[in-house]
Amino acid sequence: MRVTRYYGSVALAALAAATCFAPAQTPPSVYASPETCAGCHRNIWETYRRTGMARAFFRPSPANTIEDYTRHNTYYHKASDSYFTMLRRDGKYYQQRYQMDSGGRRINVMEKQVDYVLGSGNHVRSYLHRSAGNKLIELPLAWYAEKGGYWAMNPGFDRPDHDGFRRSLSYDCMFCHNGYPQLSAGMPAPYGEFVYPAAMPEGIDCQRCHGPGRRHAELAKSGAAVPTVRNAIVNPARLSPERSLEVCLQCHLETTSFPLPNSIRRYERGPFSYKPGESLGDFMLSFDHARGTGHDDKFEIAHSAYRLRQSACFLRSQGRMTCTTCHNPHDIPRGEAAAQHYNAVCRRCHSAAFDRATASGMHPRATGCIDCHMPKRRTEDVVHVVMTDHYIQRRKPAGDLLAELPERHETDATAYRGEVVLYYPEKSARPNDDLYLALAQVIEKSNLGAGIPRLAAAIEREAPQRPEYYLEMADALRNSGQIEKAIPVYREAVRRAPDSYVTLQKLGAALRRSGRYREAEESLRRALSLAPDSAMTHHELGLTYRALGRNRDAVAALETAARLDPDLSEAFNNLGILRLAGADPVHAEADFREAIRIQPDYADAHGNLGNLLSRESNPREAQDHFETALRLRPKDAMTRYHYALLLGRTQQVDRAQRELETALQADPALVEAHLLLGDLLMSKGQAQTALPHYREAARLQPESGRAQWGLGAALASTGDVAGAIPHLQRAAAGPDPAARQAATDALRQLGR
């Protein structure tokens, strides 16, 4: 049995944005109600509300539903062997997941209400659930507009071990998909977990591009002079081309959605504090893969501005070309009107060249310039979406640009590992930007080896006061396996932010991993004094208590974690481990089953339940859980060892041998597997083949009476009695009673 690693992908995502000082945030009072704009700007209001931006976030209702919730509403996901069904019941909307057991019964059923829809439906719609703790959880199944509309998994979910119903929507996601939520001072935003207020805006409103509008509306209502009214709001058309373009870049410049990182918001800025008209570089810095590393022609869903900025049209315009050169953000044309509009835009600059080329026969007459020069392509990160490529090219790229793509699953082994470069602004705007560039090397582990000394040098040189730099440095050291070096850096973060539960929690987790359990307990208890409802801190404290041998306290802490976050599958799995150790198999089984219901792809929980069921004489179901665990994590040597034990007990000896051999390929130092394989081979009369396994076990654990007895018995069976005697004598003198008795009997049979 093993305690799960606490920081899984979901926990890491929640803590990745964790910092400690309250950042600058635009006061909610400066914003007007979005409907206020309609009073004076009715025509613009009416056309804008039909755009994708205005419809990017909303509560579901019959009026805005385009999906089929009643007939073609179930999707089977082969990779996770799960069914997902979209339901409408009593005026509410739900997403349900279930699996089928061998008897055709539904198991591991989970259902979450759909409280919000993310996405206009022009390309995709995702579904969000508001948790009891006011987090927004992205549900696994999405709806895609391509091919007339169909269901498929959200990006990152098309894999056996996806996040299930546990992916928390970050503030970065909300920043680009909605108006600004009014985060109150009492909320932990943007630190720790991403918590949202009960009242949420629905859709990107006018103020995302024009800035806070309350003063503008008040002046207009008061009858103030027109210049005064106009000067109280941002009009992007009156900004410099650079500032005007940045109004669009705030959301359309994502360099990549794969781990890099693509951007870092400045630590002194709140998540929703950007205002049109200010320098985007004063709010965040964008980063990219280094040139020549195989990522120069990537095409992703939020790449409109990123691809445009590579175009000769943009580069030769000397800053005059912006997004609004082609697009009216208040009114998006469709169909034939769109073709005519964009053709006219292109011909403003290219009319003479177009006429000459057409007259000479070098250029075909076509209805749409963009068909060839800005063709539609399938995006690499959201593989069920086709978008217009805003890289304006002389010739259409070769190949089938709409061909189906498999989802790319990046792991530590396959993710980008190289230099991360500053992308926007192209030159550092502030003296401490070297710190952010150093941070970019380590935050997603892209360039850990070179990034750690680079960040250490930058911190030494700049001596920043904020704790975030130290937290990221400590995380980088932890991620590189240098946990002891990370601990003093975590302490430095705590010193700079003693009232932050996040810094204390991270310090406590590092102390536990280094075996300093008393110090870990102290740090975690301090964290809970600041945030008593932090489920993950209670969970970490439970693991610490278990390491201290205080199992009763551990159970209490884990039960609290599970109560605070009923979807924290790790808490149930570890409760099962503790209860099984406490001779309570009934409750342990219930805990393991709940962990699996929450997260059907939880390999540890399947393995642990398999172990328990094999002890409880339920070999058929135990075998199912072992096989599921190994499908999810095929290189898990210990689970293969336990599975081999079950196979051996059920007389499936050849299969047990194969499992042990595979286990040793994954972990050649697994002593238990060497011993069991040796025993199995001895039972088949293959003492010569068993010898190397006993020898290796005895080499790895020379004090093991079990290994010494096995080696002695195998040697004796091959006729090497003289070689067997020392090993049998050593086992007979050892502390293991079973090995001592077996060795003593063997020596007696040999006349010794």
Protein Blocks (a to p, Z undefined) as FASTA:
>chain_A
ZZddfblfklmmmmmmgcfbdcddddfklpccfklmmmmmmmmmmmmmmpmklmmgccdd
fklpcbdfklmmcccdfklopacddddeehiacdddddddfkopaehiacdddfbdcdeh
lmoccdddddfkopacddfbdcdfeghiaadddehiacfklgkjmbccdfklmmmmcccd
dddfkbmbfghjadddfbdcedjafklmnopaklmmmmmmnopafklmmmmpccfklmcf
klmmmmmmmmmmcfbfcdfbfbdcdfkbcfklccghiafklmpccddddehiopamgccf
klmmmmmmmpmklmmnnomacfklmpcfkbccehjllmmmmmmmmmmmmmmmmmmmmmno
paccdfblklmmmccdddfklmmbccddfbdcfbdcedjfkbccddddddfklmccdddd
dfbdfbdfbfklmmmmmmmmmmnommmmlmmmmmmmmmmmnopabfklmmmmmmmmmmno
pamlmmmmmmmmmmmmmmbmklmmmmmmmmmmnopamlmmmmmmmmmmmmmmlmklmmmm
mmmmmmnopamlmmmmmmmmmmmmmmlmklmmmmmmmmmmnopaklmmmmmmmmmmmmmm
lmklmmmmmmmmmmnopaklmmmmmmmmmmmmmmlmklmmmmmmmmmmnopaklmmmmmm
mmmmmmmmlmklmmmmmmmmmmnopaklmmmmmmmmmmmmmmlmklmmmmmmmmmmnopa
mlmmmmmmmmmmmmblklmmmmmmmmmmnoZZ
